[in-house]
Amino acid sequence: MSYIKALILWISVILLLTGVSAQAVFPPHGVVFNDQIVPRIDIRMSADSLMALTADENTMSDHEYPANLYWNDGQHFDTIFNVGIRLRGNTSRVSAKKSFKIKFNHFGSGKFYGLSDLNLNGEHNDPSIVRSKLSWDMMKMAGIEAPRSNHVALYINNEYRGLYINVEHIDNDYISDRNKDPEGQLFKCFYGCSFVNNGNNPNNYSRTVYHAENNEDNPDYYALMEFIQALNNTGSPDYRCQLEALFDVDDYIKRMAMEVLLGHWDNPIYNKNNAYLYRNTKTGKFELWSYDIDNSYGIDWFGVNWAERNIYTWAHPTDPRPIFNNLMNVPEYKVRYGYYIKQFIKDFFNPGYMFPYIENIKNRIKSYRINDTYAEKDYGYSYQDFLTSYENALGAHVKRGLKEYISIRSASANQQLQNTGIHPVIEQVTSSWTQSFYTLDFRVDASMPVTASCFYRPDNGMWTETQVKDDGIFPDRIAGDHRYTFQTNYSGKVNADVYLIAQDAANKQSRWPVCEYQNVQLGYDPVPQLVINEYMADNTTIRDDAGEYDDWIEIYNYGTVGVWLGDKYLTDNANKPVKWLLPDFELEPGAFLLIWADEDKIQGDLHANFKLSKSGEFIGIYDSNENNFAPIDTFSYGISVTDLSYGKYPDGKGPNIALFKATPGYSNVYTSTDVATLSKKSIYPNPAHQNLNIKNVETGDEMVLCDMAGKCIQMLNVREDKDQMTLDISALPKGMYLLVIRGTVDVQYYKVLVN
């Protein structure tokens, strides 16, 4: 194989990653989280609803009130009707400057730029109104997955409610946007989440402390119990093996290091509070995610000097905190923790980097703080206090100014560092396969040069060792980026074992996985005989069950046996095959199923969580997790014509073409009688060569001539009634074409043969 062909194949491999683990994913900020501007959000609701929402007796209520939302960022002007609004947070519920949750799908409004919720945080404790935003930014700089965030100006019923921080909600949208399985169990950890072992009964682990955020009907508390027991089983000689099989330790050590630098104490490490726990279905490991991170940078309610607190004894001094202390008792974990703190301070958590960064944010938001009277209602913070808090403490719970805290914390942490000479850290391992190639991509963090080797055996055969280099020579991508790529051929279905070894110049060695090996199933079992038989990406003529004109997709079972759809997925993004789980439904042989692509799941199980683009995109059906999300039917399409459907003709076979007649939920094969009933106008000659004449056109008719692949060739509007119009087709290649005439009442279709 030539180098160029191999490179092209390798790129396709990377684009089709299905990982045994994964590096952090950072979705683009997009419209909603653009942090280079301060968008305006207007909420309009009835006066009675607003009064009830903010009434003292309702502060702990999660009741949602109907409202309309208006978005204006200077470039995008959006109106979203019938959203739900409620209070959110803990102490903010009883504050004057309250925090709000906006739900786009509560009253049937669907999603807003792919989001089901907005979290608008008033930050009433923080006079700078930046600590939370700054903390999430630092997480991303550290390579740690974190919510997107930005500042917004909030108005309710035309009253300015102040400067808010808009923080991405952690839910299935968040999970999917990071290329993870939304079916993975997600727990929200409330006050009391100490991760202490409570015995062998899953019911001993409080459902209110470890609250299931998805899979509510059958939450996996047994897996939670297994993880907590492994975390606490420090006496086992196989402690690391058992823990790392169930918990993404390296990600959390990085997160601990970052949270300690930020002074974020309202978390499981100190205050046994505020985290999310997600079980990655691909790795089988739990990931512990940060949450509600505004109590940081010197905010204090306990009389603790967070800026100088020892980084190795940072957890609560008397209550058990195994999530921190048990990890610190493993020498290699402790060294790794110190190494990350050292790196973060060197790279960005220092005055030289942070002070200009903070000033840029302050200058962007300060004009929105001047008239924020609600920011003054809780602790009396004036605009001058806002400015001062960036430099100096204000007293009470604001023990440090932002810059003051960063200067002291970075210096004190640096002085407290002990041994940071880590063993090589093998992380961000991703595994993929396509055609006849298996690819393993990974990163090695080390304090000195390393050599890396991959050990691989297919189907319990002989182990093969391959040295993997970070030299920029294929299959490696970029020399010196600390990422390594192993690649090998395979054919057919393979059950393979693999492990990695990295050794530095001082002969310190690490292994991934730390024990045994990683088993990966490569290739796919046969997939069911399902196809995307027809779709319409711009529909104004066919109503769904709610009376709306939405995009739609038709799935067809062209096989001889029924297919259960409940473990298969439909998506509009090739990088997110698990975007929408198909309904729990048996599709019989020869049967059709119509799915509405409208982001409106509240309307029923046949409404997907995405829409189709008229300008063209991707559609795919993917098999179950057990079959490695094997592609069943996938394709990309181009520009669509309004009210024109595209699909297989005959059903289940051949390429997608423009169809003569839309048949949602039915066969694409129709009789000549069906065609005759549509032909209200007449065309001639047909077959044609030079010109095509259309009889009896009317004012307002829109005509589109397409080839059978759906590519639009000619488009025109009729400005006046005419007995006849003529289209010049002399330049068209020979073949079959489709003429679509969209009138004021109906749509008519004509097949045209050009010879």
N, C-alpha and C positions, 0 to 999 in steps of 0.2 A: 504494500500500500504506500502511495506517495505521501510525503510530509503534509502537503496541502490537504489531501483527502483525509488524512488522519486528523489534522487540525479541525477540519469542518465537522468530522464525526465527534471529536472530543468536545467541541462547543455544544453540539446537540446533546451530548451526555449531560453536561453541566446544566443545561436548560430543563432537563427532565429528571432532576434529582429526586430520589425517593430515599430519605436518609435513615440510617440507624441512629444518628444524632444530628444535630444541626447547629450551625453558627447563628448568632443573633441576626434577626431580620428587622430592618428599620424601614417601614413603609414611608413613602414620600408624604410631606406635610399636607399636600393637596389644598383644596379651597378652605376646608373647615379649620385646619390647624396652621395656616400660614402665619408664621410668627415674625414676619417682616413688616406687618401692618397691624392695626387694631380694628378689626371688623366691628360693626354696630349690629346688635341683635335687639329687635323690638318684639316684645311679647304683648299681645292684646287679648284681653279676656274681660268677662263681665265684672263690674265693680263688686257685685255680691261674691263672686268666686274669689276675687283677689282678697277681699276682706276675710273670707273663711280660710283661705290659704295661709294668711299671716296672723290669724287670731291666736292669742296666747294659749287657749284651750286646745288648739290643734297642732301644737308644735311637734308632737311626736307621731303625728299621723302621716301615713304614706298615701293618703287619698290623692288621686290625680284629678286635676280640673282641666276642662277643655279650654284651649286657647289657639290663637294663630301666631305663627312666628314669621318675622320678616328679617331677612339677612341682607346686609349691605356692606360690602368691603371695598366699594369704589369701582369694582370690575364685575362683580357678580351680585345680582339683585334677585333674590329668591323669596317666594311666598309659600309657606307650608301651612295648610289649613288643618285644623283639628288635631293638634298635638296635645299631649298631656303634660302638665306641669305639677310638680310637687316639691316639698322641702327635702333636703338631703343633708347628710352629715350627722355629727354628734352634738358638740357644743354649739355649732353654728345654728342649730334649730332654735335655740333660745337667745340668739344674738339679735341685735338690731339689723345688722347687715347679714341677711340670711343667704344660704346657698341653695341652689335649685337644680333639680333634674328635669330635663326635657325628654319625653319619650315620643318618638315619631310614629310608632306603630300602635299606640294604645287605642286611639279612636279611628284607626284605619288609614293613616296618612302614609304608611310605608316607611321608606328610609330617606335620609338626607345625605347625599353623596356617600352612600353605602353604610351609613351609621344608623343604628336604632336609637341611640341615646346621646345626649350631651350632658356633661357634668359642669355646671357653672358654679365655681367656688368663690365665695366672697372674701376669703382670707382675712377675716376680721381680727385674728390674733397677730397678724403680720403687718406692721406699719409700712414695710417696703412694698408689699403686694407682689413679691417676686420670688420668695424662698422656694415655693413649690415648683414654679417654672424652672428656676435655676437648678434645682436638684434633679429634675428629669433630664435637663440638658447635660448635666455632669454624668448621669448614668450612661447616656448615649456616647459621650466622649470616652467613657471607660469600656465601650463595647458591650454594654449590658442592655438587654431588651427592656424597654420602658414605654409608658404611654406618651403619645404626642400631646403637646400643649401649646397654648398661646394666650395672649391677653385679648379680651373683648370688652366693649362698652355696652352695658345692659340697660335697656329702657323697658319699663312695664307701664302700659297705658300712658305712654308719652312722658312718664316721669323718669328722670335719670337715676338709676339705682346704683350706678358707680362702675368702677373698674373691677373686672372679674378675671379669673383664670379659667379657661376652658380646657379641661383635662379629659383625655380619651378614656371612655368607660371600658373596664375589663369585662368582656363578655364573649360570646361566640364570634361576633364580628372581629374583635381584637385578636382572638385566637386564629381565625381564618386568615386575617391580613398578615399574619406572621407565618403562614404556610404550615400551620399545625391543624390537627384534627379537632373540629368543634365537639366531636363526641367524647374526647378525652375528659375525664372527670375534673371539674373545677370546684374548689372549695374557697369560700371567703372566710378568712380567719378573723374573728371578732375578739373582744377583750376576753382573756383567759387562755389564749392559744400559747401555752407554755411548751407544747410538744413533749410533755412528761408521759411516761408509759403508764397507762391505766389498766393494764391487764389484757387477757386474751379474748375478751368479749367486745366485739365492735360497738355494741350499744353503750359501752362505758365512755365513748368519745362523744362529747356533747354535740348534738346537732345544731345548737344555737351558737356554740363557739366555733365549730368547724361546719359552716353552713354550706350545703350543696347548692351551687348556683346553676347547675344543669343536671340532666338525668335525674330529676327530682323524684321520679317514680321508683327508681332503683339505684340510689347513689352508692358508690363503692366505698363504704366505710371499712370494709375488710382490708382493702389495699392501703387505706390510710393507717389502720392499725399496724399492718406489717411494716410500713415505713417508720412509724414512731418507735416500734419495738426494735427495729434494726438500729435506729439512731441511738437508742439507750442501751444497747447490748455491748457496752464497752469492754466487758470482760472476755469477749470472744476473741480467740487468736485470729479469727477470720473477719475481724470487725470491718476493715476497709472493703473486703470483698463483698460482704453482706450489704453494707451501706451503699456502696457505689452501684450495686446492681439495682437499687431501688430509688436512688436520689442523685440528682445532678449536682454533685458536690462542688465541682470546680466553678460552675456558674454561681453557686451561692457563696463560695469563699470570696469571689470577686465582689459580689453584691454586699457582703458583710464589710469588706474593706472600704467600699464606697460609702456605705451608710455611716460607718464610724467616722470617716473624714467629714461627712456632711453634718455630723452631730444629730442624726435622725434617731431619736430615742423612743418614739411612739411606735414601736415595732416589736416583733417577738423576742428580740434579744434583751431588751430592757423592760418594756411595759407590757409584754405579752399581748400585743395588739396589732391590728392592721397589716394584713398580708393576704396574698392569694396563693393557693396551692393547686397546681395543675399537673395532672398525670398524662404525660406524653405517650400516646398509644403506640408510636413507633419504637421508642426506646424502652418503654415500660417503666420509666423513671419519673418521679415527682420533681417538679421545678417550683421553687419558692420565690414568688415575685413581690416586689416592693409595692406599697400602697400608702396613700394619704401621708405625704412626706413633707408637710409644711412646718411641722415642729422640728426645726433644724436651724443650723447657723446661729446657735446661741440662744434660741428660744428655750426657756427653762421654767418649770413649775415645781421642781423638786429640790432646789438649792444645790444643784450639781454643776461643777465647772466643766462643761462639755468640751470646751476648747482645749483643755489640758488633761482631760481624763486619760488614764493609761489605755492604750489601744489594745493591750493583751488581757486586761481585766475590765473590759468595758461593760460587760453584762450586769444585770441586777446583782447586787452584792450578797443578798440573802436567799432569795427564791431561786429554785433550780431553773436553769436556762440551758438545757442540753443542746439546743440548736446552735449555741455559741460555744459553751464550755467543752462539750464533748469533742467538737471539731478541733478546738485549740489544744486538746490533750493528745492529739495525733501529731507527732513532730513534723511530718512532711506537710500536713495541712497548715500548721502554724507558720512554718517557713514560707509557704506559698502566700498566705495571708499578708505577711510582712512584705514580701516581694511586690505584691500588687499595690499596697499602700505606697511603697517607695516609688513605683512606676507612675502612679497617678499623680503624686506630688511633683515628680520631675516633668511629666508631660503637660499637665494643665492645672492641677489644683495648687496654684501658687499665685502670689500677688501679680507677678509680671504678666501672666496670661489672664487671670480672672478679672483684675480691676478694669481693664479696657472693655472686656466682655460685659461686665455688669453695667458700666457706664452707657454702653450702646442700648441696653434694654431700658435703663432709667430714662434716657433721653427720648426713647420711643413712646413711653407710657406716661410721662409726667404731666403732659397737658390734659390727659384724661383723669388724672388724680385731683387736679385743682378744684373741680366742681363736684367731687365725690363726697357729698355730705354724709352719706351713710357710713363711710370709713371713720367718721368722727364720733359716731353715736355710742360705740361700745367702750372704748378706752380713751376717748377724747383726742385721738390723733389728728393733729392739724397737718396742713400741707407742708409746713416747715418740718414737722416731725417725720413725715415721709422722706424728705430730702436728707435730714440728719441721720436717719436710721441706716442709710447706706454706709455711713462712716463710723458712727458711734452708737453706744448703747443709749436706750431711753429710760432705763430703770424698769421696775416691776418685773414682768416675765421676759422683757427684751434685754437680756444681760450683755449682749454684744451687738455692735454694728456689723453689717455684712462683711465689710473689708477688714474690720478689726478681727472678726472671728477667723477669717481665712488666713490672715497673717499669723495669728497665734497657733491655730490648729496645724497648719502645714509645718511650722517650725517645731512645735512640741512633738508631733507624730514622728518627724524625722529623727529627733533626738531619742525617742523611745524605741526605735527600731532595733531589733535583735538580729539574729542570723537571717539573712535574706538570700543566701546562696542556694537557690532551689534546685531540686532535681528537674530535669526537663518535664514540662507539662504538655501532655498530648490532649488536645481539645478540638472542639468544633469538627467532629468526624462526620462526614457525610458519605453515604454509600449509594451508588446508582448503577443502573444497567440499561443498555439499549442495544438492539441488534445483537452483536456477538461480543460486546465489550462490557467488562465489569470495572468500575472506577471507584476508588476510595480516595477521598480528599480530606486532609486534616491539617491542623496548625500545631506547631511546637513553640511554646514559650520557654526560653532558657536564658541564663545569664552569661553564657559563653557558647561558642560554636558546637553544633551537634551533628551526629550521624543518625539517620533514621532508617529502619528496615521494616518491611511488611512480610509477615509470614502467612501463607495462604494455602489451603488445601480444599479441593472440591470433592464432595461425596466421600468423605472419610479416606481420601487417598493420601499420598505422601505430602508432607509439608515442604513448601518451596519458599526460600528466603530471597527477597529482592531488596536491594538497597535503593532507597528513594532519595532524590536530591532536590534541593531548592536552588536550581541553577538556571531556570528559565528555558531549559531545553525540554521539548515535548516528552512526556505529557505535562511537565511543570509549566506553569503559566508565566510567573514573574520571578526573576531571580531576587533572592534576599527578602521576600515578603513573609517569610516564616511559614508559608503554606507548602504542603507536599502533596503529590498526586501519584498514586499507584494505579496501574491499569493492566488488565490481563484479558485474554480471550476466553470465551466459553461458548458452548453451543447447547441449545435446548434448556430444559429445566435443571437447575443445579442447586444443591444444598451445600453451601460452602462455609468453612470456618476461617476466621481471620483474626490476627492480633498484630499489634505494632510495638516496636521497641525503639526508644530514643536514648542515646547516650552522649553526654557532653565530653568536653576535652579533659575534665577532671575524673572521668570514668563514673560519674553519677548517672544511673540508669533508671528509666521509667518504662512502664508497660501499660498498654491499653488493649483490652480492659485490664484492670489491675490483677484480676484472677481469671483463669480459664481462657476463653476466647469468645469472640462475637460470632454468632451463627446468623448467616444471611441466606434467605431464599431468593435465588436469582431466576429471572424469567417468569413466565406466567403459565398457569393452567389454561385450558381452553375457556374462552369467554362465552357468555350466552349470546344468542343470535338476536340482538337488539340493534336497531338503527334509529337515528334521527331522521324520520321519514319526510317531514315537512316542517317549515317554520315561516313565520311572518314577523319581520322586524319593524314594520311601521303600519299599524293596523288602525283604520278608522271606520271599518264596516262590520266587524264581527265582535259581538258583545260577549263578555265573560259572564259568570253566574252572578256577578254583582252589577251587571248592566254597564260595565266599563269597557272601553276599547283598548286592550293591552296587547303587548307582544305575546306570541305563543309558539310553542314547540310541540310537535307530535312525535311520540315514540311508538315504534312498531315492532312487534315480535314476529319475525319471519321464520322462526324455527318450528319444530314439531312438538315441543314440550313447553309447559308453562314456566315463567321466570318470575321469581320473587324479587321485587324491586327494593325491598326495605333495607338492604345493605349496599346499595349502589348509589352512585352520585351523578348529578348533572351540574355542569359548570359553564361559565363563559370565560374562564381564565385557565390556560394550559398549565400555569404554575400553581394553581389551586384546584387540583382535581376533586377535593372533598368539599367544594363550596356549598353544595346543597344536597342533602340526603333525600333520595327519592322516597315517596310514601310507602307505607307498609301495605303492599298491594301485589296480588298475583296477576301478572299479565298473561292471559291465555294465548296459545298459538294462533297466529293470524289476527290478533287483537291490536287495537290502537289506543293510545292514552294521550290525552291533550293536557299539556302543562302550560299555565299562564306565567310568563316571565315578567312579573310586575312589581317585585319587591313588596308584596302585600300578603304576607303569610297569614295575617289575621283573617283573611277571607277564605282560608281552607287549606287542606293538605296538598292541593294541586296548584298552589301559587308559590313559585320559586322566589328565592331571595336575591334575584338579579333581574335586570332588564337587558334587552338586546339593543344594539346600536344600529341605526339605519345606515351609518357610514361604514359598517363592516366590523366584524370581530370573530371570535372563536366560539364554537360550541362543542361540547364533548360529554359523552357518558363514560364513566369509569366504574370498574368492578370493585369488589369489597376489599377491606383491609386484608382479609385472609389471602386474597389473590394479588396482594401488593398494588392495589389500585390500578390494575391492568386497564389500558385504554380499550373500550369496547367499540365506540364509533366517535371519531373526532374529525373536525374539519374547520377551516376558516372560510369566511365568505366576504364578498366585497360590498359595494354600495347597493342598497336595496331600493326598489321602487315602492312607493306608498300603495298599500292594499294588494301587492303582488306577493304571492307565496312562492317558495322555492322548496324543492325536495326531490326525492327519488322517483324515477319513472322508468319501468314499473316499480311498484312498492318494494322497498328493501334492496334494490339493485341499482347499479350504475351511479354516475356522478350526480351531484345536485344541479338541477336545472330550474329555470323559471317555469312554473306550472301554468297550464292554460286556465285552470280553475282552482280556487282555494277549496280544500276539502278537509278542514280540521276535524280530526277524530274519525275519518273515513278514508277509504282507498283513494289513491291518486289516479286510478284508472277509471275513466268514465266513457260513456258511449257517445256515438255520433249524435244521438237525440239530445243528450245534455248540451252538446256544443251548439246545436241548432237553436235551442231556446235562448242562448245568450246573444246570438248574432242579429242584433236589431238594425245595424247598419250594414253596408255592403262594401266590399273591397274588390278591386280587379286591376289588372289581370292577376291571377294566382294559379300557377307559378308566375313570377314577374322577373324582369331583367333590368330595364332602364328606370321605369317609374312605377309607383304604386298609387292607385287612385282610391280615395275614400269618399263614399257617397253620404250625403245628408249629415254633415257635421254641424254642430250647434255652438253658439257662443258659450264660452266657459269650458268646453271640452279640453281635457289635457291628454296629449298623445305621447306615448313613449314606445320606441322601437328597441327591443332588446334581442341579443342573441340568446340561445337556449341555456347558456351558462349564467344568464342574468346580467350581463354587462350592457349598460345603457348606451345606445349608439346615437339615437336622435331623440330630442325632446322638444315639444312645441305646444303652445297654448292657442286655442281658437278664439279670435277676437270678435268674430261675427258669424252669423249663420251663412253656410255656403252649401250649394248643391253638391260641390265636389272640391276636394283638396288633393294635391299631388305631392308625393314624397319622392325625391331623387334617391334611388337606391343603386345607382350604377357603379358606385365604388365598393359595394359590399361583396365580400367573398360568397361563393355559392354555399347554400345550406339553409337550415330551418331557422326562422326568426319568430318572435312573438310581438304582436302589436297590441298594446294596452290602451284603451280609450276610457278615461275616467270622466264621466259626465256628472251633471248635478244630481242625478238620481241613482245611477248604478255604474258598474264597471263592466266593460265588454272586452273580450279577448279574441284575437284572430291569429291563427298560425299562418305564416307567410313563407312560401318556398321561393328562394332566390336562385335562379338557374342561369 
